[in-house]
Amino acid sequence: MSSAYHNDQKARQESAAALARLLADTYTLYLKTQGFHWNVTGPRFYDLHKLFEEQYTALAAANDEIAERIRALGAKAPASYAEFKAFASIVEETGEPSSDEMLRQLLADNRSAVRTAQRVVETAEAGNDVGSADLATQRIRSHEKAAWMLEALLAR
């Protein structure tokens, strides 16, 4: 094996590892957003119920895209709650937060996902992995838009 191929393989593994952390954050945020969709109450129920549905639906598609990119790099995509918990920077919610607390958590979580995606971009660019950098850049835009919408709902 030539050293150029070895370095390429190492770069692919590093990108896949960074993407695994992004997948874990995305999946955890998906699960949390869907749970908030199911459990939101209060005077803004309908609007938040619909917003959370839009966001978790988009996250479900992102989960698939990220996992498929990991596979395209030749790595195993994490696919268990244990793996997601080990890799994620986003934490689950098991209580019954108020609708405003749901918004605050999802805002913080989307910002956290932006940071995770930025690390993917940095790792991928260092390894000349344009495909993973592009995917992560798209995720940054999506999470920034979600954060903007969530923050607007908290403004009073």
SULDAZI-V869772 format. One line per field, one symbol per residue. phi: phi as a letter, one per 20 degrees, with the letter a starting at -180 (. if undefined). Layout:
phi=???
This chain:
phi=.ffffgfffffffffffffffffffffffgffffffgfdfcofdgfffgffffgffffffffgffffffgffendeefbcgfffffefeedfddecfffffgffffffffffffffffffgfffffeldfffffgffffggffffffgfffffefc
